[in-house]
């Protein structure tokens, strides 16, 4: 991140940009937890307006000082809500889309329903889930994404597989900024225009949101025929510009997929540009299944079938049981 030491010049700049008696700081590890409030102003103007923007919107730590005084408030206005905040300076920016094509992918984060047939299925644990309260990244959700070559993506077990990024984006439909941590679990090839020409791009794993008109590898009907939810939100923000239409995550049978669909839908992210920085994967993402040879349905690790990480064992066992019953039902339905 680009940063400047507090000085007479930075105080002058701060008064111009609207810094309110303090500054935003991420520390040497790029997290609020590692900040020591060492006098470095980090982030753009929007992150440094006040503590709420810094800590809630940008995931930083708000450090108090004797610095700049905020400018007088602007008079009330009847104009529409302001545009999205400018991405944090010093960070990288990337584009996003959403997908879930059920195919095994390029990082081994998948399983085989039939060990004798090489048709891997994307692990359900790649679905987005609620991040632990008080996590070091200020993240609301943890999830997965297919990544472009610019982020280390490649045809098989490339360098970006298993890496994680803190990603922050804005939704005009909720007028809010949200932070995620995404793990690279698949490859978005340059044959996809969004991932071509060395663009940094995250194709976020969101069950039910695959747009069949643009999908290059959707195998859901063939590989998960018992699951009815994979087309639940495929036309969201396409057939209508009303963000509350054309998405029904309750169509899913599997509870992990249903939760992943609902969590992404709650973001109301319609392919926003995001601010991102590479981070060390939190344990909840690092432990999720990504390896080869693939897991099989008869020997599937829990870290492939679900991503529930909670101290409430009753909740966890309930999810595991529902996932088991869904898989058992799927297997029965595939018997001729």
C-alpha positions as a LaTeX table, in Angstrom:
\begin{tabular}{lrrr}
\hline
Residue & $x$ (\AA) & $y$ (\AA) & $z$ (\AA) \\
\hline
Unk1 & 0.00 & 0.00 & 0.00 \\
Unk2 & 1.12 & 3.52 & $-0.69$ \\
Unk3 & 1.61 & 5.40 & 2.57 \\
Unk4 & 2.95 & 8.71 & 3.75 \\
Unk5 & 4.38 & 9.80 & 7.08 \\
Unk6 & 2.37 & 12.44 & 8.92 \\
Unk7 & 3.94 & 15.81 & 8.22 \\
Unk8 & 2.95 & 19.39 & 7.58 \\
Unk9 & 2.30 & 18.42 & 3.96 \\
Unk10 & 0.15 & 15.42 & 4.87 \\
Unk11 & $-1.82$ & 17.52 & 7.33 \\
Unk12 & $-2.48$ & 20.04 & 4.59 \\
Unk13 & $-3.50$ & 17.26 & 2.20 \\
Unk14 & $-5.61$ & 15.71 & 4.93 \\
Unk15 & $-7.57$ & 18.89 & 5.44 \\
Unk16 & $-8.25$ & 19.01 & 1.71 \\
Unk17 & $-9.39$ & 15.39 & 1.54 \\
Unk18 & $-11.48$ & 15.52 & 4.67 \\
Unk19 & $-9.50$ & 13.47 & 7.22 \\
Unk20 & $-11.30$ & 13.76 & 10.55 \\
Unk21 & $-8.88$ & 13.89 & 13.50 \\
Unk22 & $-7.16$ & 10.64 & 12.59 \\
Unk23 & $-6.08$ & 8.35 & 9.80 \\
Unk24 & $-6.55$ & 4.84 & 8.42 \\
Unk25 & $-3.75$ & 2.28 & 8.80 \\
Unk26 & $-3.27$ & $-1.43$ & 7.96 \\
Unk27 & 0.17 & $-2.10$ & 9.38 \\
Unk28 & 2.98 & $-4.21$ & 7.89 \\
Unk29 & 0.77 & $-7.25$ & 7.19 \\
Unk30 & $-1.99$ & $-5.29$ & 5.47 \\
Unk31 & $-4.49$ & $-5.98$ & 8.28 \\
Unk32 & $-6.11$ & $-3.91$ & 11.00 \\
Unk33 & $-4.75$ & $-6.35$ & 13.59 \\
Unk34 & $-1.15$ & $-5.69$ & 12.57 \\
Unk35 & $-1.48$ & $-1.90$ & 12.65 \\
Unk36 & 0.61 & $-0.08$ & 15.28 \\
Unk37 & $-0.66$ & 3.40 & 14.33 \\
Unk38 & 2.87 & 4.34 & 13.27 \\
Unk39 & 1.91 & 7.59 & 11.61 \\
Unk40 & 1.43 & 6.25 & 8.09 \\
Unk41 & $-1.73$ & 7.40 & 6.35 \\
Unk42 & $-2.90$ & 4.47 & 4.22 \\
Unk43 & $-5.79$ & 4.20 & 1.79 \\
Unk44 & $-7.56$ & 6.81 & $-0.29$ \\
Unk45 & $-9.63$ & 9.82 & 0.66 \\
Unk46 & $-12.78$ & 7.82 & 1.31 \\
Unk47 & $-11.11$ & 5.46 & 3.81 \\
Unk48 & $-9.69$ & 8.45 & 5.71 \\
Unk49 & $-12.91$ & 10.44 & 6.09 \\
Unk50 & $-13.69$ & 8.90 & 9.49 \\
Unk51 & $-13.29$ & 5.81 & 11.62 \\
Unk52 & $-16.44$ & 4.13 & 10.33 \\
Unk53 & $-15.29$ & 4.30 & 6.71 \\
Unk54 & $-11.83$ & 3.08 & 7.67 \\
Unk55 & $-12.80$ & 0.13 & 9.86 \\
Unk56 & $-16.15$ & $-0.93$ & 8.38 \\
Unk57 & $-15.70$ & $-0.02$ & 4.75 \\
Unk58 & $-11.98$ & $-0.53$ & 4.23 \\
Unk59 & $-11.04$ & $-3.08$ & 6.91 \\
Unk60 & $-8.34$ & $-0.88$ & 8.44 \\
Unk61 & $-7.59$ & 0.49 & 11.91 \\
Unk62 & $-8.58$ & 4.08 & 12.74 \\
Unk63 & $-5.72$ & 5.87 & 14.50 \\
Unk64 & $-6.38$ & 9.08 & 16.43 \\
Unk65 & $-4.01$ & 12.04 & 16.18 \\
Unk66 & $-3.84$ & 15.80 & 16.52 \\
Unk67 & $-3.95$ & 16.20 & 12.79 \\
Unk68 & $-6.25$ & 17.76 & 10.28 \\
Unk69 & $-9.63$ & 19.25 & 11.04 \\
Unk70 & $-12.49$ & 18.15 & 8.85 \\
Unk71 & $-13.94$ & 20.69 & 6.46 \\
Unk72 & $-17.36$ & 22.16 & 7.24 \\
Unk73 & $-20.22$ & 19.84 & 6.31 \\
Unk74 & $-21.85$ & 20.28 & 2.95 \\
Unk75 & $-25.41$ & 21.62 & 2.94 \\
Unk76 & $-28.19$ & 19.03 & 2.60 \\
Unk77 & $-28.83$ & 17.92 & $-0.95$ \\
Unk78 & $-31.61$ & 16.11 & $-2.71$ \\
Unk79 & $-29.23$ & 14.57 & $-5.23$ \\
Unk80 & $-29.02$ & 10.77 & $-5.61$ \\
Unk81 & $-26.64$ & 8.74 & $-3.40$ \\
Unk82 & $-22.93$ & 9.32 & $-4.11$ \\
Unk83 & $-21.09$ & 7.05 & $-6.55$ \\
Unk84 & $-19.02$ & 4.13 & $-5.24$ \\
Unk85 & $-15.98$ & 5.17 & $-3.20$ \\
Unk86 & $-12.72$ & 5.35 & $-5.09$ \\
Unk87 & $-10.71$ & 2.12 & $-4.58$ \\
Unk88 & $-8.07$ & 2.38 & $-1.89$ \\
Unk89 & $-4.90$ & 3.93 & $-3.29$ \\
Unk90 & $-1.88$ & 1.64 & $-3.08$ \\
Unk91 & $-4.04$ & $-1.45$ & $-3.58$ \\
Unk92 & $-4.66$ & $-3.31$ & $-6.82$ \\
Unk93 & $-7.98$ & $-3.27$ & $-8.64$ \\
Unk94 & $-9.65$ & $-6.17$ & $-10.42$ \\
Unk95 & $-12.88$ & $-6.97$ & $-12.19$ \\
Unk96 & $-15.33$ & $-9.65$ & $-11.05$ \\
Unk97 & $-18.02$ & $-11.98$ & $-12.37$ \\
Unk98 & $-19.81$ & $-14.94$ & $-10.79$ \\
Unk99 & $-20.07$ & $-18.60$ & $-11.76$ \\
Unk100 & $-20.74$ & $-22.16$ & $-10.62$ \\
Unk101 & $-20.45$ & $-24.68$ & $-13.43$ \\
Unk102 & $-20.04$ & $-27.86$ & $-11.29$ \\
Unk103 & $-16.91$ & $-28.88$ & $-13.23$ \\
Unk104 & $-13.89$ & $-30.03$ & $-11.26$ \\
Unk105 & $-11.70$ & $-27.09$ & $-12.15$ \\
Unk106 & $-7.95$ & $-26.58$ & $-12.42$ \\
Unk107 & $-6.90$ & $-26.75$ & $-8.77$ \\
Unk108 & $-8.17$ & $-30.17$ & $-7.68$ \\
Unk109 & $-10.85$ & $-28.69$ & $-5.40$ \\
Unk110 & $-13.30$ & $-31.39$ & $-6.41$ \\
Unk111 & $-14.48$ & $-34.98$ & $-5.99$ \\
Unk112 & $-15.55$ & $-37.95$ & $-8.11$ \\
Unk113 & $-19.06$ & $-39.38$ & $-7.82$ \\
Unk114 & $-17.86$ & $-42.51$ & $-9.63$ \\
Unk115 & $-14.19$ & $-43.40$ & $-9.00$ \\
Unk116 & $-14.08$ & $-45.19$ & $-12.36$ \\
Unk117 & $-15.19$ & $-42.15$ & $-14.38$ \\
Unk118 & $-13.01$ & $-39.06$ & $-14.68$ \\
Unk119 & $-15.78$ & $-36.50$ & $-14.20$ \\
Unk120 & $-14.80$ & $-34.38$ & $-11.19$ \\
Unk121 & $-17.41$ & $-32.23$ & $-9.46$ \\
Unk122 & $-16.58$ & $-28.93$ & $-7.75$ \\
Unk123 & $-16.50$ & $-29.38$ & $-3.94$ \\
Unk124 & $-19.55$ & $-27.84$ & $-2.28$ \\
Unk125 & $-17.20$ & $-26.31$ & 0.30 \\
Unk126 & $-16.16$ & $-23.77$ & $-2.37$ \\
Unk127 & $-19.49$ & $-22.00$ & $-1.77$ \\
Unk128 & $-19.32$ & $-18.68$ & 0.09 \\
Unk129 & $-19.73$ & $-18.89$ & 3.87 \\
Unk130 & $-19.90$ & $-16.47$ & 6.80 \\
Unk131 & $-16.47$ & $-15.44$ & 8.08 \\
Unk132 & $-15.73$ & $-15.74$ & 11.81 \\
Unk133 & $-16.64$ & $-12.72$ & 13.91 \\
Unk134 & $-13.67$ & $-10.44$ & 14.57 \\
Unk135 & $-11.47$ & $-11.95$ & 11.86 \\
Unk136 & $-8.24$ & $-10.09$ & 11.08 \\
Unk137 & $-9.38$ & $-9.12$ & 7.59 \\
Unk138 & $-12.61$ & $-7.38$ & 8.53 \\
Unk139 & $-14.28$ & $-9.82$ & 6.12 \\
Unk140 & $-18.00$ & $-10.59$ & 6.06 \\
Unk141 & $-17.63$ & $-13.76$ & 4.00 \\
Unk142 & $-14.97$ & $-16.26$ & 2.95 \\
Unk143 & $-15.25$ & $-17.88$ & $-0.45$ \\
Unk144 & $-13.56$ & $-19.12$ & $-3.60$ \\
Unk145 & $-12.95$ & $-17.93$ & $-7.14$ \\
Unk146 & $-11.60$ & $-18.91$ & $-10.53$ \\
Unk147 & $-8.65$ & $-16.60$ & $-11.13$ \\
Unk148 & $-7.09$ & $-15.15$ & $-14.26$ \\
Unk149 & $-3.49$ & $-15.64$ & $-15.41$ \\
Unk150 & $-2.59$ & $-12.24$ & $-13.96$ \\
Unk151 & $-3.37$ & $-13.67$ & $-10.50$ \\
Unk152 & $-1.50$ & $-16.93$ & $-11.06$ \\
Unk153 & $-4.22$ & $-18.98$ & $-12.69$ \\
Unk154 & $-3.31$ & $-21.74$ & $-15.14$ \\
Unk155 & $-4.53$ & $-24.93$ & $-16.76$ \\
Unk156 & $-3.57$ & $-27.29$ & $-13.90$ \\
Unk157 & $-2.28$ & $-26.71$ & $-10.37$ \\
Unk158 & $-0.82$ & $-23.31$ & $-11.27$ \\
Unk159 & 0.88 & $-20.99$ & $-8.79$ \\
Unk160 & $-2.34$ & $-19.20$ & $-7.87$ \\
Unk161 & $-4.10$ & $-22.36$ & $-6.70$ \\
Unk162 & $-4.63$ & $-22.17$ & $-2.95$ \\
Unk163 & $-3.64$ & $-18.51$ & $-2.63$ \\
Unk164 & $-5.98$ & $-16.02$ & $-0.96$ \\
Unk165 & $-6.90$ & $-12.40$ & $-1.55$ \\
Unk166 & $-8.69$ & $-9.82$ & 0.54 \\
Unk167 & $-11.25$ & $-8.31$ & $-1.84$ \\
Unk168 & $-13.36$ & $-5.22$ & $-1.18$ \\
Unk169 & $-16.24$ & $-4.07$ & $-3.37$ \\
Unk170 & $-19.22$ & $-1.74$ & $-3.35$ \\
Unk171 & $-22.87$ & $-2.41$ & $-4.22$ \\
Unk172 & $-25.05$ & 0.54 & $-5.25$ \\
Unk173 & $-28.11$ & $-1.61$ & $-4.49$ \\
Unk174 & $-27.26$ & $-1.81$ & $-0.79$ \\
Unk175 & $-25.12$ & 1.36 & $-0.74$ \\
Unk176 & $-22.49$ & $-0.56$ & 1.20 \\
Unk177 & $-18.91$ & $-1.74$ & 0.88 \\
Unk178 & $-18.14$ & $-5.37$ & 1.79 \\
Unk179 & $-14.87$ & $-7.23$ & 2.28 \\
Unk180 & $-14.38$ & $-10.91$ & 1.37 \\
Unk181 & $-11.42$ & $-13.26$ & 1.46 \\
Unk182 & $-11.34$ & $-15.41$ & $-1.68$ \\
Unk183 & $-9.25$ & $-18.53$ & $-2.31$ \\
Unk184 & $-8.07$ & $-19.47$ & $-5.79$ \\
Unk185 & $-9.76$ & $-22.80$ & $-6.58$ \\
Unk186 & $-10.11$ & $-22.71$ & $-10.37$ \\
Unk187 & $-8.81$ & $-21.04$ & $-13.54$ \\
Unk188 & $-10.53$ & $-18.34$ & $-15.57$ \\
Unk189 & $-8.86$ & $-18.78$ & $-18.98$ \\
Unk190 & $-8.05$ & $-15.99$ & $-21.44$ \\
Unk191 & $-10.72$ & $-17.44$ & $-23.76$ \\
Unk192 & $-13.07$ & $-15.64$ & $-21.35$ \\
Unk193 & $-12.80$ & $-11.98$ & $-22.39$ \\
Unk194 & $-12.92$ & $-10.82$ & $-18.78$ \\
Unk195 & $-9.74$ & $-12.80$ & $-18.07$ \\
Unk196 & $-7.80$ & $-11.99$ & $-21.24$ \\
Unk197 & $-4.93$ & $-9.57$ & $-21.91$ \\
Unk198 & $-3.33$ & $-10.00$ & $-18.49$ \\
Unk199 & $-6.36$ & $-8.62$ & $-16.63$ \\
Unk200 & $-6.69$ & $-9.28$ & $-12.91$ \\
Unk201 & $-10.07$ & $-10.96$ & $-12.56$ \\
Unk202 & $-11.99$ & $-12.96$ & $-9.94$ \\
Unk203 & $-14.82$ & $-15.20$ & $-11.19$ \\
Unk204 & $-16.48$ & $-15.71$ & $-7.81$ \\
Unk205 & $-17.87$ & $-19.16$ & $-6.96$ \\
Unk206 & $-21.59$ & $-18.60$ & $-6.35$ \\
Unk207 & $-23.93$ & $-21.63$ & $-6.58$ \\
Unk208 & $-26.95$ & $-20.89$ & $-8.75$ \\
Unk209 & $-25.46$ & $-17.84$ & $-10.48$ \\
Unk210 & $-23.82$ & $-19.42$ & $-13.54$ \\
Unk211 & $-24.98$ & $-17.59$ & $-16.67$ \\
Unk212 & $-25.45$ & $-20.38$ & $-19.21$ \\
Unk213 & $-25.23$ & $-18.00$ & $-22.17$ \\
Unk214 & $-21.62$ & $-17.25$ & $-21.24$ \\
Unk215 & $-20.53$ & $-20.37$ & $-19.36$ \\
Unk216 & $-17.75$ & $-22.36$ & $-21.04$ \\
Unk217 & $-17.91$ & $-25.54$ & $-18.96$ \\
Unk218 & $-21.27$ & $-25.99$ & $-17.24$ \\
Unk219 & $-21.80$ & $-29.68$ & $-16.41$ \\
Unk220 & $-24.38$ & $-29.37$ & $-13.62$ \\
Unk221 & $-27.17$ & $-31.31$ & $-15.37$ \\
Unk222 & $-24.84$ & $-34.21$ & $-16.07$ \\
Unk223 & $-22.81$ & $-34.33$ & $-12.86$ \\
Unk224 & $-25.34$ & $-33.25$ & $-10.22$ \\
Unk225 & $-28.72$ & $-34.20$ & $-11.71$ \\
Unk226 & $-30.51$ & $-34.43$ & $-8.36$ \\
Unk227 & $-29.81$ & $-30.81$ & $-7.45$ \\
Unk228 & $-32.51$ & $-28.40$ & $-8.63$ \\
Unk229 & $-30.91$ & $-25.10$ & $-7.66$ \\
Unk230 & $-28.12$ & $-24.55$ & $-10.16$ \\
Unk231 & $-30.23$ & $-22.29$ & $-12.40$ \\
Unk232 & $-31.87$ & $-20.50$ & $-9.47$ \\
Unk233 & $-30.20$ & $-17.12$ & $-10.06$ \\
Unk234 & $-28.72$ & $-17.45$ & $-13.54$ \\
Unk235 & $-30.79$ & $-14.57$ & $-14.93$ \\
Unk236 & $-30.33$ & $-12.25$ & $-11.93$ \\
Unk237 & $-29.72$ & $-8.65$ & $-13.13$ \\
Unk238 & $-29.95$ & $-9.89$ & $-16.74$ \\
Unk239 & $-33.67$ & $-10.33$ & $-17.45$ \\
Unk240 & $-34.50$ & $-7.50$ & $-15.05$ \\
Unk241 & $-32.58$ & $-4.68$ & $-13.41$ \\
Unk242 & $-34.50$ & $-5.15$ & $-10.18$ \\
Unk243 & $-31.99$ & $-6.70$ & $-7.72$ \\
Unk244 & $-34.82$ & $-8.36$ & $-5.79$ \\
Unk245 & $-36.02$ & $-10.45$ & $-8.73$ \\
Unk246 & $-34.90$ & $-13.61$ & $-10.54$ \\
Unk247 & $-33.10$ & $-15.35$ & $-7.67$ \\
Unk248 & $-34.45$ & $-18.13$ & $-5.48$ \\
Unk249 & $-31.73$ & $-19.78$ & $-3.41$ \\
Unk250 & $-34.36$ & $-21.93$ & $-1.67$ \\
Unk251 & $-34.43$ & $-24.03$ & $-4.85$ \\
Unk252 & $-31.28$ & $-25.80$ & $-3.62$ \\
Unk253 & $-31.57$ & $-29.09$ & $-1.73$ \\
Unk254 & $-28.02$ & $-29.16$ & $-0.38$ \\
Unk255 & $-27.69$ & $-26.82$ & 2.65 \\
Unk256 & $-24.10$ & $-25.79$ & 1.90 \\
Unk257 & $-24.95$ & $-24.80$ & $-1.68$ \\
Unk258 & $-28.10$ & $-23.04$ & $-0.50$ \\
Unk259 & $-26.12$ & $-21.01$ & 2.05 \\
Unk260 & $-23.49$ & $-20.15$ & $-0.55$ \\
Unk261 & $-26.17$ & $-18.91$ & $-2.94$ \\
Unk262 & $-27.86$ & $-16.83$ & $-0.23$ \\
Unk263 & $-24.61$ & $-15.31$ & 1.00 \\
Unk264 & $-23.61$ & $-14.15$ & $-2.47$ \\
Unk265 & $-27.12$ & $-12.87$ & $-3.16$ \\
Unk266 & $-27.00$ & $-10.81$ & 0.05 \\
Unk267 & $-23.97$ & $-8.96$ & $-1.33$ \\
Unk268 & $-25.97$ & $-7.71$ & $-4.33$ \\
Unk269 & $-22.69$ & $-7.67$ & $-6.29$ \\
Unk270 & $-23.41$ & $-7.31$ & $-9.99$ \\
Unk271 & $-19.84$ & $-7.74$ & $-11.25$ \\
Unk272 & $-18.29$ & $-4.74$ & $-9.43$ \\
Unk273 & $-14.70$ & $-3.58$ & $-9.69$ \\
Unk274 & $-12.89$ & $-4.49$ & $-6.48$ \\
Unk275 & $-9.84$ & $-3.50$ & $-4.52$ \\
Unk276 & $-7.65$ & $-6.52$ & $-3.67$ \\
Unk277 & $-4.46$ & $-7.52$ & $-1.90$ \\
Unk278 & $-2.94$ & $-10.98$ & $-1.45$ \\
Unk279 & $-3.10$ & $-12.29$ & 2.12 \\
Unk280 & $-2.24$ & $-15.44$ & 4.03 \\
Unk281 & $-5.23$ & $-17.75$ & 3.84 \\
Unk282 & $-7.25$ & $-18.00$ & 7.06 \\
Unk283 & $-7.41$ & $-21.53$ & 8.46 \\
Unk284 & $-11.06$ & $-21.88$ & 7.47 \\
Unk285 & $-10.08$ & $-21.54$ & 3.79 \\
Unk286 & $-6.65$ & $-23.18$ & 3.95 \\
Unk287 & $-8.13$ & $-26.45$ & 5.22 \\
Unk288 & $-10.70$ & $-26.79$ & 2.43 \\
Unk289 & $-10.08$ & $-29.73$ & 0.10 \\
Unk290 & $-7.87$ & $-29.05$ & $-2.94$ \\
Unk291 & $-5.64$ & $-31.95$ & $-3.99$ \\
Unk292 & $-5.14$ & $-34.71$ & $-6.52$ \\
Unk293 & $-5.97$ & $-37.62$ & $-6.80$ \\
Unk294 & $-9.54$ & $-36.46$ & $-6.30$ \\
Unk295 & $-11.65$ & $-37.41$ & $-3.34$ \\
Unk296 & $-14.42$ & $-39.88$ & $-4.10$ \\
Unk297 & $-18.01$ & $-39.93$ & $-2.97$ \\
Unk298 & $-17.30$ & $-43.00$ & $-0.84$ \\
Unk299 & $-14.23$ & $-41.36$ & 0.68 \\
Unk300 & $-15.14$ & $-37.68$ & 0.64 \\
Unk301 & $-13.44$ & $-35.49$ & 3.25 \\
Unk302 & $-15.68$ & $-33.23$ & 5.27 \\
Unk303 & $-13.64$ & $-30.32$ & 3.92 \\
Unk304 & $-15.05$ & $-31.02$ & 0.44 \\
Unk305 & $-18.68$ & $-31.65$ & 1.35 \\
Unk306 & $-19.11$ & $-28.62$ & 3.60 \\
Unk307 & $-17.42$ & $-25.49$ & 4.91 \\
Unk308 & $-19.18$ & $-25.17$ & 8.25 \\
Unk309 & $-16.73$ & $-23.93$ & 10.84 \\
Unk310 & $-18.45$ & $-23.32$ & 14.15 \\
Unk311 & $-18.13$ & $-24.16$ & 17.80 \\
Unk312 & $-21.78$ & $-25.17$ & 17.76 \\
Unk313 & $-21.41$ & $-28.89$ & 17.10 \\
Unk314 & $-25.19$ & $-29.35$ & 16.87 \\
Unk315 & $-25.36$ & $-26.92$ & 13.95 \\
Unk316 & $-22.31$ & $-28.50$ & 12.34 \\
Unk317 & $-23.65$ & $-32.05$ & 12.64 \\
Unk318 & $-27.00$ & $-30.93$ & 11.25 \\
Unk319 & $-25.31$ & $-29.53$ & 8.14 \\
Unk320 & $-23.20$ & $-32.67$ & 7.77 \\
Unk321 & $-26.26$ & $-34.92$ & 8.04 \\
Unk322 & $-28.22$ & $-32.89$ & 5.50 \\
Unk323 & $-25.25$ & $-32.92$ & 3.13 \\
Unk324 & $-24.90$ & $-36.70$ & 3.54 \\
Unk325 & $-28.58$ & $-37.25$ & 2.82 \\
Unk326 & $-28.38$ & $-35.02$ & $-0.25$ \\
Unk327 & $-25.36$ & $-36.93$ & $-1.62$ \\
Unk328 & $-27.02$ & $-40.28$ & $-0.86$ \\
Unk329 & $-30.17$ & $-39.15$ & $-2.68$ \\
Unk330 & $-28.07$ & $-37.96$ & $-5.64$ \\
Unk331 & $-26.29$ & $-41.29$ & $-5.85$ \\
Unk332 & $-29.55$ & $-43.24$ & $-5.80$ \\
Unk333 & $-31.02$ & $-41.04$ & $-8.54$ \\
Unk334 & $-28.10$ & $-41.84$ & $-10.83$ \\
Unk335 & $-28.73$ & $-45.63$ & $-10.68$ \\
Unk336 & $-30.38$ & $-46.67$ & $-13.97$ \\
\hline
\end{tabular}
